[in-house]
């Protein structure tokens, strides 16, 4: 059975599918790149990079505290924190009515390490 892969959003290449249970290394590399897209998108914005650096300096902060140290409005800070949370870069803890944000980089760093390993092993000649 033939399988199509899309490269660069425009080119298609045709490959013969390998036997069941055998994963092609390029497929695994593509899969890892796809898994890290939300991470790169979240970190691609300078505002979110600043928020990550701010949270790195503290244990936990609520939106009001973060907004007070930023030129952005509270709703804008909340929007960017939501994107970071969805990407797994920050976590939340609710205390009463307040939500505190903190960095959760263990999984994120592990994803990046896996991607780097795949690139080193499979993509670099």
One Martini backbone bead per residue (centre of mass of N, CA, C, O) as a GRO file, in nm:
protein
  125
    1UNK     BB    1   0.096   0.035   0.022
    2UNK     BB    2   0.052   0.360  -0.019
    3UNK     BB    3   0.213   0.670   0.099
    4UNK     BB    4   0.152   1.001   0.197
    5UNK     BB    5   0.358   1.296   0.210
    6UNK     BB    6   0.387   1.615   0.350
    7UNK     BB    7   0.585   1.885   0.223
    8UNK     BB    8   0.582   2.215   0.274
    9UNK     BB    9   0.260   2.221   0.206
   10UNK     BB   10   0.305   2.110  -0.125
   11UNK     BB   11   0.462   1.853  -0.126
   12UNK     BB   12   0.464   1.522  -0.260
   13UNK     BB   13   0.533   1.191  -0.145
   14UNK     BB   14   0.614   0.857  -0.232
   15UNK     BB   15   0.569   0.559  -0.033
   16UNK     BB   16   0.642   0.267   0.094
   17UNK     BB   17   0.510   0.067   0.314
   18UNK     BB   18   0.589  -0.078   0.583
   19UNK     BB   19   0.578  -0.301   0.792
   20UNK     BB   20   0.425  -0.400   1.050
   21UNK     BB   21   0.581  -0.232   1.334
   22UNK     BB   22   0.746  -0.048   1.138
   23UNK     BB   23   0.921   0.246   1.178
   24UNK     BB   24   0.995   0.525   1.031
   25UNK     BB   25   1.218   0.765   1.104
   26UNK     BB   26   1.084   1.002   0.954
   27UNK     BB   27   0.811   0.974   1.092
   28UNK     BB   28   0.915   1.033   1.377
   29UNK     BB   29   1.025   1.313   1.319
   30UNK     BB   30   0.759   1.435   1.226
   31UNK     BB   31   0.603   1.375   1.485
   32UNK     BB   32   0.782   1.548   1.672
   33UNK     BB   33   0.739   1.812   1.530
   34UNK     BB   34   0.428   1.818   1.566
   35UNK     BB   35   0.432   1.809   1.884
   36UNK     BB   36   0.607   2.099   1.896
   37UNK     BB   37   0.441   2.329   1.775
   38UNK     BB   38   0.304   2.462   2.027
   39UNK     BB   39   0.569   2.538   2.160
   40UNK     BB   40   0.683   2.724   1.934
   41UNK     BB   41   0.441   2.913   1.922
   42UNK     BB   42   0.451   3.009   2.217
   43UNK     BB   43   0.772   3.097   2.201
   44UNK     BB   44   0.750   3.303   1.942
   45UNK     BB   45   0.667   3.517   2.152
   46UNK     BB   46   0.796   3.781   2.326
   47UNK     BB   47   0.584   3.801   2.548
   48UNK     BB   48   0.603   3.500   2.640
   49UNK     BB   49   0.899   3.506   2.704
   50UNK     BB   50   0.873   3.714   2.932
   51UNK     BB   51   0.686   3.542   3.109
   52UNK     BB   52   0.880   3.310   3.154
   53UNK     BB   53   1.104   3.480   3.286
   54UNK     BB   54   0.932   3.582   3.520
   55UNK     BB   55   0.853   3.297   3.634
   56UNK     BB   56   1.155   3.208   3.684
   57UNK     BB   57   1.184   3.418   3.939
   58UNK     BB   58   0.943   3.249   4.056
   59UNK     BB   59   0.709   3.045   4.185
   60UNK     BB   60   0.436   3.233   4.196
   61UNK     BB   61   0.164   3.387   3.998
   62UNK     BB   62  -0.061   3.621   3.935
   63UNK     BB   63  -0.207   3.822   3.708
   64UNK     BB   64  -0.176   4.087   3.861
   65UNK     BB   65   0.130   4.065   3.913
   66UNK     BB   66   0.214   4.039   3.620
   67UNK     BB   67   0.078   4.302   3.510
   68UNK     BB   68   0.246   4.496   3.704
   69UNK     BB   69   0.523   4.390   3.529
   70UNK     BB   70   0.361   4.500   3.276
   71UNK     BB   71   0.240   4.670   2.984
   72UNK     BB   72   0.003   4.493   3.007
   73UNK     BB   73  -0.293   4.379   3.030
   74UNK     BB   74  -0.472   4.155   3.194
   75UNK     BB   75  -0.610   4.017   2.946
   76UNK     BB   76  -0.346   3.976   2.788
   77UNK     BB   77  -0.204   3.802   2.992
   78UNK     BB   78  -0.418   3.579   3.000
   79UNK     BB   79  -0.391   3.496   2.706
   80UNK     BB   80  -0.088   3.412   2.717
   81UNK     BB   81  -0.118   3.205   2.948
   82UNK     BB   82  -0.305   3.015   2.798
   83UNK     BB   83  -0.104   2.933   2.579
   84UNK     BB   84   0.112   2.824   2.775
   85UNK     BB   85  -0.072   2.613   2.905
   86UNK     BB   86  -0.150   2.453   2.642
   87UNK     BB   87   0.172   2.390   2.595
   88UNK     BB   88   0.301   2.319   2.895
   89UNK     BB   89   0.466   2.565   3.041
   90UNK     BB   90   0.222   2.615   3.230
   91UNK     BB   91   0.070   2.627   3.545
   92UNK     BB   92  -0.198   2.572   3.787
   93UNK     BB   93  -0.329   2.731   4.096
   94UNK     BB   94  -0.594   2.720   4.319
   95UNK     BB   95  -0.674   2.999   4.552
   96UNK     BB   96  -0.967   3.028   4.574
   97UNK     BB   97  -1.002   3.289   4.339
   98UNK     BB   98  -0.712   3.234   4.267
   99UNK     BB   99  -0.463   3.219   4.006
  100UNK     BB  100  -0.165   3.038   3.975
  101UNK     BB  101   0.151   3.067   3.816
  102UNK     BB  102   0.376   2.817   3.664
  103UNK     BB  103   0.637   2.635   3.583
  104UNK     BB  104   0.641   2.340   3.335
  105UNK     BB  105   0.934   2.205   3.200
  106UNK     BB  106   0.982   1.902   3.193
  107UNK     BB  107   0.820   1.816   2.938
  108UNK     BB  108   0.935   2.028   2.746
  109UNK     BB  109   1.232   1.946   2.763
  110UNK     BB  110   1.188   1.654   2.672
  111UNK     BB  111   1.082   1.717   2.391
  112UNK     BB  112   1.336   1.870   2.294
  113UNK     BB  113   1.535   1.638   2.333
  114UNK     BB  114   1.401   1.441   2.139
  115UNK     BB  115   1.426   1.618   1.889
  116UNK     BB  116   1.732   1.648   1.890
  117UNK     BB  117   1.798   1.347   1.873
  118UNK     BB  118   1.661   1.297   1.602
  119UNK     BB  119   1.822   1.496   1.440
  120UNK     BB  120   2.099   1.374   1.498
  121UNK     BB  121   2.028   1.072   1.400
  122UNK     BB  122   1.843   1.133   1.117
  123UNK     BB  123   1.930   1.431   0.975
  124UNK     BB  124   2.231   1.417   1.022
  125UNK     BB  125   2.515   1.347   0.812
   0.00000   0.00000   0.00000
